[in-house]
Amino acid sequence: MQPDERDVPQISRRTVIASAAIVPVAALTAAAQAPKTALSVSDRQILEAFVDRLAPSDELGPGALEMGAANYIDLCLADYLAAEKSNFVEGLAALDALARKEHDQPFVALSPERKDALLTAMDNGTASGFAPNSRVFFNRVRRLTLEGMFSDPYYGGNKNFAGWDLIRYPGPRLAVGPGDQKMSSLPKPLHQSAYGASHGH
């Protein structure tokens, strides 16, 4: 018997964003953008549905999917996280299998409420029959989603600098003028990658 979807704790976009502070800067600058991707079309669709529910768009602005978080993860799995690819794909397959078992539908076809219920169960470690460990996989996708939302656009995420705008990060700069140092006003966003203007997207 499934719990009433209204009783399932919802994954809060604000909670996900607020925890971005725990992502070390080194993780955001660890790898260069690769020209190739790692995931199949079906795996990419599951991943996109996953990150979309972790931080959906709302009145504050675009969500993780619109910011390019799935693209960032896919590029990383084709490059410096290549050793994780098989485990990552296994986790996506397990999520889809769980959706089919519980609701007789693929994960991407579920309603937002049912997706949230499954992801909450994964986060709580109560996802029935999920292998590998659901909580470990959930946390890994969540961490990479945060990196994709807030890293330099050079790495394939943070599309249109939406992540930086959301947290009011003005962008990297070598020097700031007196106007940008006033506490009474926000600095103007630079909207430029640390690697140059050609790397924004």
FIFI-63973 format. One record per residue (C-alpha): residue number from 1; residue in one letter; y, x, z. Coordinates in steps of 0.2 Angstrom, whole numbers. Layout:
REM FIFI-63973
+-----+-----+-------+-------+-------+
!   n ! res ! north !  east !    up !
+-----+-----+-------+-------+-------+
! NUM !   A !     Y !     X !     Z !
...
+-----+-----+-------+-------+-------+
END
This chain:
REM FIFI-63973
+-----+-----+-------+-------+-------+
!   n ! res ! north !  east !    up !
+-----+-----+-------+-------+-------+
!   1 !   M !     0 !     0 !     0 !
!   2 !   Q !    17 !     7 !    -5 !
!   3 !   P !    32 !     7 !     6 !
!   4 !   D !    46 !    -5 !     2 !
!   5 !   E !    57 !     5 !   -10 !
!   6 !   R !    72 !    -1 !     1 !
!   7 !   D !    65 !     8 !    16 !
!   8 !   V !    63 !    25 !     7 !
!   9 !   P !    76 !    38 !    12 !
!  10 !   Q !    87 !    42 !    -3 !
!  11 !   I !    90 !    60 !    -8 !
!  12 !   S !   108 !    62 !    -6 !
!  13 !   R !   118 !    71 !   -20 !
!  14 !   R !   131 !    76 !    -7 !
!  15 !   T !   117 !    84 !     4 !
!  16 !   V !   111 !    94 !   -11 !
!  17 !   I !   128 !   100 !   -15 !
!  18 !   A !   133 !   104 !     3 !
!  19 !   S !   118 !   115 !     4 !
!  20 !   A !   123 !   125 !   -10 !
!  21 !   A !   131 !   137 !     2 !
!  22 !   I !   114 !   144 !     6 !
!  23 !   V !   111 !   150 !   -11 !
!  24 !   P !   115 !   169 !   -11 !
!  25 !   V !   127 !   176 !   -24 !
!  26 !   A !   113 !   188 !   -29 !
!  27 !   A !   102 !   174 !   -35 !
!  28 !   L !   116 !   167 !   -46 !
!  29 !   T !   119 !   184 !   -55 !
!  30 !   A !   101 !   190 !   -56 !
!  31 !   A !    97 !   188 !   -74 !
!  32 !   A !   106 !   187 !   -91 !
!  33 !   Q !   104 !   172 !  -102 !
!  34 !   A !    89 !   173 !  -113 !
!  35 !   P !    89 !   166 !  -131 !
!  36 !   K !    72 !   157 !  -128 !
!  37 !   T !    65 !   144 !  -117 !
!  38 !   A !    49 !   142 !  -108 !
!  39 !   L !    44 !   124 !  -106 !
!  40 !   S !    36 !   112 !  -118 !
!  41 !   V !    46 !    96 !  -123 !
!  42 !   S !    36 !    85 !  -111 !
!  43 !   D !    38 !    98 !   -97 !
!  44 !   R !    56 !    99 !  -100 !
!  45 !   Q !    58 !    80 !  -100 !
!  46 !   I !    49 !    79 !   -83 !
!  47 !   L !    61 !    93 !   -76 !
!  48 !   E !    76 !    84 !   -83 !
!  49 !   A !    71 !    68 !   -74 !
!  50 !   F !    68 !    78 !   -58 !
!  51 !   V !    85 !    87 !   -57 !
!  52 !   D !    94 !    71 !   -62 !
!  53 !   R !    87 !    63 !   -47 !
!  54 !   L !    91 !    78 !   -36 !
!  55 !   A !   110 !    77 !   -40 !
!  56 !   P !   114 !    61 !   -51 !
!  57 !   S !   131 !    59 !   -58 !
!  58 !   D !   142 !    48 !   -47 !
!  59 !   E !   161 !    45 !   -44 !
!  60 !   L !   163 !    63 !   -39 !
!  61 !   G !   158 !    69 !   -57 !
!  62 !   P !   143 !    74 !   -67 !
!  63 !   G !   126 !    77 !   -60 !
!  64 !   A !   114 !    92 !   -61 !
!  65 !   L !   107 !    86 !   -78 !
!  66 !   E !   124 !    85 !   -86 !
!  67 !   M !   129 !   102 !   -78 !
!  68 !   G !   114 !   110 !   -87 !
!  69 !   A !   103 !   114 !   -72 !
!  70 !   A !    87 !   110 !   -82 !
!  71 !   N !    93 !   122 !   -96 !
!  72 !   Y !    96 !   135 !   -83 !
!  73 !   I !    79 !   134 !   -76 !
!  74 !   D !    71 !   134 !   -93 !
!  75 !   L !    80 !   149 !   -98 !
!  76 !   C !    75 !   158 !   -82 !
!  77 !   L !    57 !   154 !   -84 !
!  78 !   A !    57 !   162 !  -101 !
!  79 !   D !    65 !   178 !   -93 !
!  80 !   Y !    66 !   184 !   -76 !
!  81 !   L !    56 !   170 !   -68 !
!  82 !   A !    42 !   171 !   -81 !
!  83 !   A !    29 !   175 !   -68 !
!  84 !   E !    33 !   158 !   -60 !
!  85 !   K !    30 !   148 !   -76 !
!  86 !   S !    12 !   144 !   -74 !
!  87 !   N !    15 !   138 !   -56 !
!  88 !   F !    30 !   128 !   -61 !
!  89 !   V !    22 !   119 !   -76 !
!  90 !   E !     7 !   115 !   -64 !
!  91 !   G !    20 !   108 !   -52 !
!  92 !   L !    28 !    97 !   -65 !
!  93 !   A !    10 !    91 !   -71 !
!  94 !   A !     6 !    87 !   -53 !
!  95 !   L !    22 !    76 !   -51 !
!  96 !   D !    18 !    67 !   -67 !
!  97 !   A !     0 !    64 !   -62 !
!  98 !   L !     6 !    57 !   -45 !
!  99 !   A !    18 !    45 !   -54 !
! 100 !   R !     4 !    39 !   -65 !
! 101 !   K !    -8 !    37 !   -50 !
! 102 !   E !     5 !    28 !   -39 !
! 103 !   H !    14 !    17 !   -52 !
! 104 !   D !     3 !    19 !   -68 !
! 105 !   Q !    18 !    26 !   -77 !
! 106 !   P !    24 !    44 !   -82 !
! 107 !   F !    37 !    51 !   -70 !
! 108 !   V !    51 !    50 !   -84 !
! 109 !   A !    48 !    31 !   -86 !
! 110 !   L !    50 !    26 !   -68 !
! 111 !   S !    65 !    17 !   -61 !
! 112 !   P !    77 !    28 !   -51 !
! 113 !   E !    71 !    20 !   -35 !
! 114 !   R !    53 !    25 !   -38 !
! 115 !   K !    57 !    42 !   -44 !
! 116 !   D !    67 !    45 !   -27 !
! 117 !   A !    52 !    38 !   -17 !
! 118 !   L !    40 !    51 !   -25 !
! 119 !   L !    53 !    65 !   -23 !
! 120 !   T !    56 !    60 !    -5 !
! 121 !   A !    37 !    61 !    -2 !
! 122 !   M !    36 !    78 !    -9 !
! 123 !   D !    51 !    84 !     1 !
! 124 !   N !    43 !    77 !    17 !
! 125 !   G !    26 !    85 !    12 !
! 126 !   T !    18 !    67 !    12 !
! 127 !   A !    14 !    66 !    -7 !
! 128 !   S !    -4 !    61 !    -8 !
! 129 !   G !   -15 !    73 !   -17 !
! 130 !   F !    -1 !    84 !   -24 !
! 131 !   A !    -7 !   101 !   -28 !
! 132 !   P !     1 !   114 !   -26 !
! 133 !   N !    10 !   111 !   -10 !
! 134 !   S !    23 !    97 !   -14 !
! 135 !   R !    36 !   103 !    -2 !
! 136 !   V !    36 !   121 !    -8 !
! 137 !   F !    38 !   115 !   -26 !
! 138 !   F !    51 !   103 !   -22 !
! 139 !   N !    61 !   116 !   -13 !
! 140 !   R !    59 !   128 !   -27 !
! 141 !   V !    66 !   116 !   -40 !
! 142 !   R !    80 !   111 !   -28 !
! 143 !   R !    85 !   129 !   -26 !
! 144 !   L !    85 !   132 !   -44 !
! 145 !   T !    94 !   116 !   -48 !
! 146 !   L !   108 !   122 !   -36 !
! 147 !   E !   109 !   139 !   -45 !
! 148 !   G !   110 !   130 !   -62 !
! 149 !   M !   124 !   119 !   -56 !
! 150 !   F !   135 !   133 !   -48 !
! 151 !   S !   131 !   149 !   -57 !
! 152 !   D !   141 !   157 !   -70 !
! 153 !   P !   140 !   148 !   -86 !
! 154 !   Y !   133 !   164 !   -94 !
! 155 !   Y !   116 !   160 !   -87 !
! 156 !   G !   115 !   143 !   -96 !
! 157 !   G !   120 !   130 !   -82 !
! 158 !   N !   137 !   125 !   -75 !
! 159 !   K !   141 !   116 !   -92 !
! 160 !   N !   160 !   115 !   -95 !
! 161 !   F !   163 !   123 !   -78 !
! 162 !   A !   159 !   106 !   -70 !
! 163 !   G !   150 !   114 !   -55 !
! 164 !   W !   165 !   125 !   -51 !
! 165 !   D !   177 !   111 !   -53 !
! 166 !   L !   166 !   101 !   -41 !
! 167 !   I !   167 !   113 !   -27 !
! 168 !   R !   185 !   118 !   -32 !
! 169 !   Y !   180 !   136 !   -36 !
! 170 !   P !   194 !   143 !   -47 !
! 171 !   G !   183 !   156 !   -56 !
! 172 !   P !   183 !   175 !   -56 !
! 173 !   R !   199 !   184 !   -58 !
! 174 !   L !   205 !   202 !   -55 !
! 175 !   A !   222 !   197 !   -47 !
! 176 !   V !   231 !   182 !   -41 !
! 177 !   G !   250 !   178 !   -40 !
! 178 !   P !   259 !   171 !   -25 !
! 179 !   G !   258 !   153 !   -32 !
! 180 !   D !   239 !   154 !   -31 !
! 181 !   Q !   239 !   161 !   -13 !
! 182 !   K !   248 !   146 !    -6 !
! 183 !   M !   238 !   136 !     7 !
! 184 !   S !   247 !   120 !     2 !
! 185 !   S !   240 !   119 !   -16 !
! 186 !   L !   224 !   122 !   -25 !
! 187 !   P !   223 !   137 !   -36 !
! 188 !   K !   222 !   133 !   -55 !
! 189 !   P !   205 !   134 !   -62 !
! 190 !   L !   202 !   149 !   -74 !
! 191 !   H !   187 !   141 !   -83 !
! 192 !   Q !   181 !   158 !   -89 !
! 193 !   S !   164 !   166 !   -87 !
! 194 !   A !   164 !   183 !   -78 !
! 195 !   Y !   157 !   190 !   -94 !
! 196 !   G !   172 !   184 !  -104 !
! 197 !   A !   179 !   168 !  -113 !
! 198 !   S !   165 !   168 !  -126 !
! 199 !   H !   152 !   164 !  -113 !
! 200 !   G !   159 !   147 !  -107 !
! 201 !   H !   150 !   132 !  -114 !
+-----+-----+-------+-------+-------+
END
